């Protein structure tokens, strides 16, 4: 399939469906939740999309927004493609947003329809939904909310007799496909407008890499990162382009047991997953003694040498052979036995963790991107992994390094702009180049290397973008807090430095933060604090002349104290 000739994400799905339709009952989607149904086949999914699309079309005009609020499940993909096929624009929402975020986004995008999975999700947004907004549910809620299954049942007999399945052929690559909200420095989320062509160009770049991994096997994915995340949202279309079998994980806690069932060939995740994996495996290794311990140490050291393209002696090759059979194979079997590669995105992967996983037989490809780039810009290539880089840029986009070191991106993958934010759009897209806010360089072998971050955005281990200034401003509303500094880049949660007159204020401040956290999303909540009495000033180098925090200077002095909070 030549993705460059595909006009829309809808066409991508139906073209792939037509390609594999000779196997009418080929399994496609399965939710690994207890007592869930068997696989949805490609044919069943195509039929459901057509039915739901026709229904939505009676309620949507071209370009109307449709909110999708659900956990990962087959109906998520069905709803997403159905919205676009009906001419609408998908607005995915995280299930962990704060009440204020839900209110802001709904008021900002003005949806015509809201699709929720169940009553739990409906309750999060129902107070912000006017009577003009139609609500559909995946699970049965009540008689006031139309259930999608009932829509399928009403149309099913008619469609069974209609062998011709068609799709919306009026969609073009430049058309708006979805609006994905991401945190901004202003405090309010920004609606990133992504085109069909932008995501398709990402699929084309990814397919070039992943085709190498699935040539000899049926591609199978295990999905656990929220589909509302720009990374996983794009990945689902990569999965479609490969004709993959997709499993949706039950939960993060059950991920490893889900892997033994799904037996994925490829799995995409964010740095938090790999950090947890590293910790568990390292802990297990530390318990080993004698010969096993020596074999494990040899596995790591020889695997690292191979990763760095260092030549092994004849003796080392022999030892590595036994490492492969006795250690790496056993580790691979714990993950289903068919894993060809992990793909890491949504944030920076610690180099030490990347080297470790690759050394023990779990190939890990680190990529780089941002929501505004649909979202992937570059990725390491199997067999050519440079662990200190994020790989070469996709051939479908251009990368340039500005005079100040900022990474610039140009191509079809660059967003159409921020929804209702013209100034913010022109601030980051200049002469067609997306200014990423990240600092980097191109290595001699053509790989992109990230060295720093220009913009004041925290990217946690889950790949979530968090505005520290928003939280800092809220913290400083308390009279006992003079100044604050929020920290949590590449971490599982946020912590904060609090400037206050006295240690005696700590209890009162903690109570205030507990109350504040109730109005913040899960990823924005401050879990621990460190009180200090030295103020951030221009004189001590902690503030700019315009009284902005010099984050780098503050970190130089207090990083050790902040790290102790983890």
DODOTOR-494562 format. One record per residue (C-alpha): residue number from 1; residue in one letter; x, y, z. Coordinates in steps of 0.001 Angstrom, whole numbers. Layout:
N
REC lumlo torti x y z
REC NUM A X Y Z
...
REM end
This chain:
566
REC lumlo torti x y z
REC 1 X 0 0 0
REC 2 X 1434 3367 -1075
REC 3 X 435 5685 1741
REC 4 X 1421 8764 -257
REC 5 X -1569 8065 -2537
REC 6 X -4082 7713 296
REC 7 X -6262 10815 755
REC 8 X -7574 10350 4292
REC 9 X -7366 8213 7421
REC 10 X -10798 6876 6528
REC 11 X -9567 5774 3115
REC 12 X -6562 4154 4807
REC 13 X -8820 1916 6877
REC 14 X -11187 941 4078
REC 15 X -8337 355 1614
REC 16 X -6676 -1991 4082
REC 17 X -10009 -3688 4769
REC 18 X -10517 -4260 1043
REC 19 X -6957 -5600 746
REC 20 X -7482 -8289 3396
REC 21 X -11206 -8909 2856
REC 22 X -10482 -12307 1307
REC 23 X -10136 -13448 4912
REC 24 X -13574 -12336 6033
REC 25 X -13183 -13388 9661
REC 26 X -9603 -12152 10147
REC 27 X -9249 -11022 13786
REC 28 X -8563 -7330 14278
REC 29 X -9437 -5826 17694
REC 30 X -9691 -7348 21165
REC 31 X -10011 -5836 24640
REC 32 X -8215 -7959 27233
REC 33 X -10764 -7164 29895
REC 34 X -12179 -10094 31811
REC 35 X -15374 -11519 30293
REC 36 X -15033 -9326 27195
REC 37 X -16134 -10481 23760
REC 38 X -13947 -12324 21305
REC 39 X -12069 -10520 18573
REC 40 X -13809 -7964 16403
REC 41 X -12991 -9010 12852
REC 42 X -12037 -6560 10111
REC 43 X -15402 -7148 8469
REC 44 X -17320 -6476 11678
REC 45 X -15386 -3256 12297
REC 46 X -15919 -2030 8703
REC 47 X -19643 -2674 9010
REC 48 X -19925 -933 12395
REC 49 X -18024 2094 11086
REC 50 X -20350 2397 8119
REC 51 X -23445 2126 10294
REC 52 X -22277 4594 12921
REC 53 X -21027 6999 10226
REC 54 X -24441 7097 8573
REC 55 X -26100 7811 11905
REC 56 X -23603 10549 12830
REC 57 X -23964 12151 9413
REC 58 X -27593 12961 10205
REC 59 X -26370 15019 13175
REC 60 X -23087 16453 11890
REC 61 X -22117 19014 9281
REC 62 X -18638 18971 7735
REC 63 X -16097 20147 10289
REC 64 X -18345 19756 13349
REC 65 X -16453 18618 16436
REC 66 X -17256 15387 18215
REC 67 X -15855 14616 21653
REC 68 X -14649 11080 22355
REC 69 X -14232 10224 26044
REC 70 X -13453 6571 26700
REC 71 X -10868 4130 27970
REC 72 X -9003 2085 25350
REC 73 X -11298 -459 23721
REC 74 X -12338 -1538 20192
REC 75 X -15211 955 20151
REC 76 X -12693 3803 20495
REC 77 X -11206 3109 17072
REC 78 X -14659 2451 15586
REC 79 X -15971 5781 16932
REC 80 X -12898 7741 15838
REC 81 X -13030 6595 12213
REC 82 X -16824 6881 12136
REC 83 X -16660 10544 13191
REC 84 X -14194 11352 10414
REC 85 X -16129 9299 7869
REC 86 X -19207 11363 8722
REC 87 X -17247 14536 7969
REC 88 X -16713 15407 11610
REC 89 X -13583 16167 13612
REC 90 X -12585 13943 16541
REC 91 X -11708 15664 19821
REC 92 X -10269 12939 22103
REC 93 X -10326 13636 25840
REC 94 X -8247 12004 28550
REC 95 X -10248 10199 31219
REC 96 X -7945 11843 33805
REC 97 X -8587 15484 32966
REC 98 X -9601 17882 35741
REC 99 X -13122 19314 35854
REC 100 X -11769 22699 34751
REC 101 X -10060 21143 31728
REC 102 X -13292 19426 30638
REC 103 X -15195 22676 31015
REC 104 X -12609 24693 29098
REC 105 X -12286 22228 26190
REC 106 X -16030 21780 25739
REC 107 X -16564 25544 25720
REC 108 X -13610 26001 23374
REC 109 X -14316 23402 20702
REC 110 X -18147 23569 20937
REC 111 X -18897 19947 20092
REC 112 X -22040 18850 18282
REC 113 X -21840 15302 19639
REC 114 X -20220 13635 22659
REC 115 X -19426 9900 22635
REC 116 X -18722 8475 26092
REC 117 X -17959 4905 27063
REC 118 X -20102 4660 30208
REC 119 X -21840 6502 33028
REC 120 X -18552 7152 34866
REC 121 X -17216 9166 31934
REC 122 X -20535 10905 31316
REC 123 X -20638 12238 34885
REC 124 X -17297 13992 34305
REC 125 X -18713 16229 31590
REC 126 X -22533 16229 31825
REC 127 X -22734 19547 33718
REC 128 X -20900 21259 30834
REC 129 X -23054 19814 28051
REC 130 X -26002 21836 26815
REC 131 X -29235 20289 25562
REC 132 X -28159 21007 21956
REC 133 X -25244 18578 22275
REC 134 X -26198 14989 21457
REC 135 X -24712 12303 23728
REC 136 X -24037 8721 22603
REC 137 X -22729 5922 24816
REC 138 X -20761 2754 24131
REC 139 X -22275 963 27115
REC 140 X -25943 1222 28028
REC 141 X -26528 4078 30499
REC 142 X -30189 5157 30460
REC 143 X -33065 5888 28091
REC 144 X -31956 9553 27701
REC 145 X -28588 8564 26232
REC 146 X -28560 6781 22890
REC 147 X -26606 3538 23015
REC 148 X -24342 2781 20026
REC 149 X -25200 -916 20166
REC 150 X -28860 -35 19587
REC 151 X -27830 1981 16521
REC 152 X -25919 -1027 15196
REC 153 X -28903 -3315 15801
REC 154 X -31310 -938 14049
REC 155 X -29216 -811 10892
REC 156 X -27725 -4292 10946
REC 157 X -30260 -6213 8931
REC 158 X -30303 -3591 6210
REC 159 X -26530 -3560 5949
REC 160 X -26173 -7335 5988
REC 161 X -27994 -7493 2713
REC 162 X -25888 -4673 1297
REC 163 X -22543 -6184 293
REC 164 X -21071 -2887 -845
REC 165 X -19245 -989 1917
REC 166 X -18339 2552 938
REC 167 X -16587 5469 2618
REC 168 X -16442 9263 2417
REC 169 X -14344 10036 -673
REC 170 X -14625 13815 -305
REC 171 X -11992 13977 2417
REC 172 X -8567 15323 1466
REC 173 X -5146 15142 3086
REC 174 X -5251 18846 3991
REC 175 X -8569 18477 5836
REC 176 X -8758 18642 9632
REC 177 X -8936 15136 11139
REC 178 X -8739 15767 14888
REC 179 X -8062 18349 17576
REC 180 X -5822 17037 20331
REC 181 X -5566 19260 23381
REC 182 X -2194 19628 25035
REC 183 X -1057 21767 27961
REC 184 X 181 25247 27189
REC 185 X 2229 27796 29120
REC 186 X -817 30030 29453
REC 187 X -2444 27505 31707
REC 188 X -5262 26519 29381
REC 189 X -4897 23504 27099
REC 190 X -4143 24211 23435
REC 191 X -6154 22477 20729
REC 192 X -3641 21122 18221
REC 193 X -5267 20736 14797
REC 194 X -3907 17716 12913
REC 195 X -4711 16939 9298
REC 196 X -5365 13596 7644
REC 197 X -2186 14061 5614
REC 198 X -154 14914 8711
REC 199 X -962 11630 10426
REC 200 X -668 9692 7144
REC 201 X 2847 11078 6609
REC 202 X 3692 9822 10103
REC 203 X 2350 6388 9169
REC 204 X 4507 6395 6053
REC 205 X 7635 7219 8044
REC 206 X 6846 4613 10709
REC 207 X 5937 1927 8192
REC 208 X 9369 2193 6604
REC 209 X 10920 1262 9962
REC 210 X 8396 -1296 11197
REC 211 X 8142 -3234 7925
REC 212 X 11614 -4573 8729
REC 213 X 10258 -6083 11938
REC 214 X 7102 -7755 10634
REC 215 X 8246 -9307 7361
REC 216 X 8212 -12850 8696
REC 217 X 5303 -12659 11128
REC 218 X 1806 -11295 11574
REC 219 X 2171 -7868 13207
REC 220 X 575 -7876 16638
REC 221 X 358 -4851 18944
REC 222 X -553 -4485 22608
REC 223 X -1925 -990 23256
REC 224 X -2046 533 26733
REC 225 X -1122 4221 26343
REC 226 X -4378 6249 26181
REC 227 X -5668 6623 22618
REC 228 X -6397 10259 23462
REC 229 X -2606 10765 23567
REC 230 X -1320 12062 20213
REC 231 X 1340 9353 20099
REC 232 X -996 6400 20526
REC 233 X -3680 8051 18390
REC 234 X -1248 8093 15461
REC 235 X 18 4590 16275
REC 236 X -3467 3130 15766
REC 237 X -3305 4215 12116
REC 238 X 183 2726 11786
REC 239 X -1349 -501 13091
REC 240 X -4087 -288 10460
REC 241 X -1567 362 7668
REC 242 X 296 -2819 8669
REC 243 X -2918 -4869 8822
REC 244 X -2060 -5655 12428
REC 245 X -3900 -7523 15126
REC 246 X -4521 -5137 18045
REC 247 X -4994 -6007 21706
REC 248 X -6068 -3368 24227
REC 249 X -4495 -3910 27640
REC 250 X -6777 -4237 30633
REC 251 X -4655 -1952 32815
REC 252 X -1071 -941 33496
REC 253 X -1014 -3251 36521
REC 254 X -1893 -6238 34351
REC 255 X 327 -5274 31431
REC 256 X 2889 -8053 31825
REC 257 X 219 -10753 32110
REC 258 X -1567 -9187 29116
REC 259 X 1688 -9458 27134
REC 260 X 1861 -13208 27728
REC 261 X -1652 -13495 26231
REC 262 X -1242 -11054 23331
REC 263 X 2319 -12097 22415
REC 264 X 2992 -8754 20687
REC 265 X 5611 -8375 17960
REC 266 X 5750 -4616 18489
REC 267 X 4781 -2554 21503
REC 268 X 4765 1217 21838
REC 269 X 5072 2866 25225
REC 270 X 6366 5918 27074
REC 271 X 9510 6176 29269
REC 272 X 7566 5498 32489
REC 273 X 6856 1952 31328
REC 274 X 10502 1276 30520
REC 275 X 11642 2724 33835
REC 276 X 9292 366 35710
REC 277 X 10446 -2522 33540
REC 278 X 14089 -1689 34211
REC 279 X 13462 -1547 37972
REC 280 X 11679 -4918 38052
REC 281 X 14264 -6732 35940
REC 282 X 17187 -5141 37815
REC 283 X 15656 -6151 41147
REC 284 X 15271 -9726 39919
REC 285 X 18869 -9768 38641
REC 286 X 20204 -8501 41987
REC 287 X 18763 -11562 43737
REC 288 X 20791 -13987 41616
REC 289 X 24053 -15521 42866
REC 290 X 26988 -17590 41642
REC 291 X 27009 -18729 38008
REC 292 X 23642 -17098 37229
REC 293 X 24922 -13744 38464
REC 294 X 28061 -13995 36290
REC 295 X 25981 -14985 33254
REC 296 X 23660 -12004 33743
REC 297 X 26587 -9579 34067
REC 298 X 28105 -11038 30888
REC 299 X 24754 -10669 29106
REC 300 X 24620 -6966 29962
REC 301 X 28272 -6164 29181
REC 302 X 28417 -8129 25902
REC 303 X 25000 -6887 24820
REC 304 X 26169 -3306 25408
REC 305 X 29306 -3929 23346
REC 306 X 27224 -5259 20456
REC 307 X 24867 -2306 20723
REC 308 X 27837 49 20395
REC 309 X 29132 -1951 17396
REC 310 X 32248 -3110 19259
REC 311 X 33885 -6311 17997
REC 312 X 33650 -9384 20237
REC 313 X 36578 -11758 20682
REC 314 X 36086 -15454 19864
REC 315 X 35749 -16185 23588
REC 316 X 33188 -13372 24013
REC 317 X 31199 -14662 21032
REC 318 X 31002 -18097 22684
REC 319 X 29899 -16618 26023
REC 320 X 27375 -14406 24228
REC 321 X 25923 -17508 22531
REC 322 X 25116 -18975 25956
REC 323 X 23816 -15580 27131
REC 324 X 21417 -15596 24187
REC 325 X 20120 -19090 24936
REC 326 X 20058 -18999 28740
REC 327 X 19199 -15374 29541
REC 328 X 17845 -13330 26626
REC 329 X 15554 -16055 25333
REC 330 X 14007 -16527 28798
REC 331 X 13462 -12783 29139
REC 332 X 11813 -12604 25703
REC 333 X 9509 -15507 26640
REC 334 X 8249 -13511 29630
REC 335 X 6936 -10965 27110
REC 336 X 5174 -13477 24908
REC 337 X 8225 -14766 23029
REC 338 X 7502 -12923 19760
REC 339 X 8585 -9379 20606
REC 340 X 10688 -7801 17849
REC 341 X 10915 -4312 19349
REC 342 X 9705 -1818 21908
REC 343 X 9187 1669 20516
REC 344 X 9606 4510 23010
REC 345 X 8005 7906 22485
REC 346 X 6225 10696 24323
REC 347 X 9336 11800 26241
REC 348 X 13074 11240 26614
REC 349 X 14214 7716 27464
REC 350 X 17083 7547 29936
REC 351 X 20200 6355 28071
REC 352 X 21126 3898 30820
REC 353 X 17697 2239 30608
REC 354 X 17827 2103 26798
REC 355 X 21258 428 26833
REC 356 X 20161 -2066 29485
REC 357 X 16994 -3174 27678
REC 358 X 18761 -3565 24348
REC 359 X 21616 -5472 26006
REC 360 X 19332 -8070 27612
REC 361 X 17518 -8827 24366
REC 362 X 14644 -6365 24384
REC 363 X 15308 -4115 21339
REC 364 X 14122 -611 22212
REC 365 X 13813 2067 19535
REC 366 X 13680 5611 20874
REC 367 X 11855 8222 18845
REC 368 X 11194 11940 19140
REC 369 X 8215 14113 18414
REC 370 X 5571 16464 19692
REC 371 X 1815 16717 19268
REC 372 X 2277 19641 16862
REC 373 X 4195 17293 14492
REC 374 X 1439 14617 14292
REC 375 X 3467 13634 16474
REC 376 X 6649 11743 15390
REC 377 X 9668 13498 13861
REC 378 X 12374 10820 14066
REC 379 X 13039 7300 15326
REC 380 X 15911 4859 15670
REC 381 X 16128 2131 13040
REC 382 X 16332 -1602 13886
REC 383 X 19911 -2836 13614
REC 384 X 21238 753 13587
REC 385 X 20298 1866 17090
REC 386 X 22204 4861 18454
REC 387 X 20953 4941 22002
REC 388 X 22141 8493 22723
REC 389 X 20057 9791 19806
REC 390 X 16428 9686 18681
REC 391 X 17365 8285 15279
REC 392 X 17224 9872 11825
REC 393 X 14300 12133 10878
REC 394 X 11461 10516 8936
REC 395 X 11906 10947 5190
REC 396 X 8442 12508 5140
REC 397 X 9605 15623 7020
REC 398 X 12567 18020 7105
REC 399 X 14578 18875 10202
REC 400 X 16815 21910 10577
REC 401 X 18775 23318 13504
REC 402 X 18360 27066 14081
REC 403 X 21244 29373 14978
REC 404 X 20331 29121 18683
REC 405 X 20191 25311 18493
REC 406 X 16402 25006 18366
REC 407 X 15038 22062 16377
REC 408 X 12840 23157 13470
REC 409 X 10512 20825 11569
REC 410 X 8848 21282 8188
REC 411 X 6530 18953 6309
REC 412 X 2999 17713 5899
REC 413 X 3142 16424 9473
REC 414 X 3244 19955 10918
REC 415 X -76 20890 12530
REC 416 X -2600 23142 10837
REC 417 X -2401 25393 13883
REC 418 X -3902 25831 17354
REC 419 X -7693 25909 17502
REC 420 X -8898 29483 18137
REC 421 X -5313 30652 18830
REC 422 X -3927 32551 15829
REC 423 X -1189 34402 17727
REC 424 X 84 31237 19423
REC 425 X 96 29518 16015
REC 426 X 2168 32241 14342
REC 427 X 4533 32200 17329
REC 428 X 5553 28574 16658
REC 429 X 5086 28202 12871
REC 430 X 7215 30654 10930
REC 431 X 7795 30369 7173
REC 432 X 6439 26834 7327
REC 433 X 8911 25748 10010
REC 434 X 7595 24440 13333
REC 435 X 9689 25770 16216
REC 436 X 9711 22823 18623
REC 437 X 11157 24514 21681
REC 438 X 13719 21702 21953
REC 439 X 17468 22140 21513
REC 440 X 19442 19593 19535
REC 441 X 21972 18718 16879
REC 442 X 22359 16448 13856
REC 443 X 25166 13913 14342
REC 444 X 27663 12961 11633
REC 445 X 25664 9831 10784
REC 446 X 22454 11845 10317
REC 447 X 20764 11119 13636
REC 448 X 18948 13726 15682
REC 449 X 20210 14287 19210
REC 450 X 18215 16176 21839
REC 451 X 20409 18196 24191
REC 452 X 18035 20552 26040
REC 453 X 14556 22033 26145
REC 454 X 13940 25655 25293
REC 455 X 10303 25836 26253
REC 456 X 9039 25720 29817
REC 457 X 7101 22493 29556
REC 458 X 7531 19443 31757
REC 459 X 7238 16088 29980
REC 460 X 6687 13366 32575
REC 461 X 7450 9664 32153
REC 462 X 3918 9141 30842
REC 463 X 4606 11513 27967
REC 464 X 2156 14102 29330
REC 465 X 2951 17771 28653
REC 466 X 2539 19839 31814
REC 467 X 2779 23583 32194
REC 468 X 4770 24278 35396
REC 469 X 3884 28000 35329
REC 470 X 171 27213 35552
REC 471 X 675 25165 38734
REC 472 X 3212 27602 40176
REC 473 X 757 30477 39765
REC 474 X -1947 28514 41563
REC 475 X 412 27596 44404
REC 476 X 1352 31229 44922
REC 477 X -2263 32178 45487
REC 478 X -1769 31014 49057
REC 479 X -483 33768 51307
REC 480 X 1993 31474 53028
REC 481 X 3689 30722 49686
REC 482 X 5914 33536 48401
REC 483 X 7285 31686 45379
REC 484 X 7220 28178 43971
REC 485 X 9106 25994 41515
REC 486 X 7534 22823 40103
REC 487 X 9761 19917 39057
REC 488 X 9045 16588 37411
REC 489 X 10643 16251 33972
REC 490 X 11033 12524 33129
REC 491 X 9458 11674 36510
REC 492 X 6338 9780 37565
REC 493 X 4891 12705 39552
REC 494 X 5442 16388 40331
REC 495 X 7207 17905 43338
REC 496 X 7730 21547 44282
REC 497 X 10105 23960 45979
REC 498 X 8115 26299 48173
REC 499 X 9551 29628 49357
REC 500 X 8008 30415 52739
REC 501 X 8954 32422 55837
REC 502 X 8829 29557 58273
REC 503 X 8923 25747 58431
REC 504 X 5908 26109 60735
REC 505 X 3800 26913 57673
REC 506 X 4384 23479 56165
REC 507 X 1229 21811 57527
REC 508 X -1005 24657 56359
REC 509 X 670 24679 52936
REC 510 X 232 20903 52580
REC 511 X -3475 21218 53351
REC 512 X -3776 23949 50742
REC 513 X -2013 21790 48142
REC 514 X -4281 18835 48976
REC 515 X -7276 21046 48284
REC 516 X -5687 22497 45133
REC 517 X -4929 19022 43757
REC 518 X -8638 18220 43689
REC 519 X -9052 20760 40877
REC 520 X -6029 19600 38900
REC 521 X -5676 16635 36565
REC 522 X -3873 13565 37900
REC 523 X -627 14427 36112
REC 524 X -674 18050 37367
REC 525 X -954 17217 41049
REC 526 X 1947 18046 43355
REC 527 X 2775 15015 45513
REC 528 X 5652 16295 47683
REC 529 X 7207 19643 48636
REC 530 X 10454 21067 49963
REC 531 X 10277 24304 51957
REC 532 X 13088 26863 51574
REC 533 X 13409 30386 52999
REC 534 X 15729 31914 50367
REC 535 X 13735 33875 47805
REC 536 X 14359 33695 44056
REC 537 X 15708 37147 43081
REC 538 X 17443 38916 40206
REC 539 X 20438 39446 42502
REC 540 X 21001 35740 43237
REC 541 X 20498 34831 39591
REC 542 X 17234 32949 40073
REC 543 X 15042 35509 38279
REC 544 X 15302 37240 34907
REC 545 X 14985 41047 34704
REC 546 X 11352 40515 33827
REC 547 X 10950 38405 37010
REC 548 X 10641 35033 35288
REC 549 X 12120 31971 36958
REC 550 X 15546 30958 35686
REC 551 X 14725 27275 35836
REC 552 X 18201 26092 34957
REC 553 X 19808 28182 37745
REC 554 X 17283 26999 40322
REC 555 X 17930 23395 39329
REC 556 X 21685 23841 39637
REC 557 X 21246 24761 43274
REC 558 X 18299 22626 44356
REC 559 X 18288 19549 42110
REC 560 X 19730 17321 44830
REC 561 X 17005 18431 47272
REC 562 X 14305 17847 44645
REC 563 X 15620 14402 43727
REC 564 X 15407 13374 47390
REC 565 X 11620 13815 47144
REC 566 X 11409 10756 44829
REM end
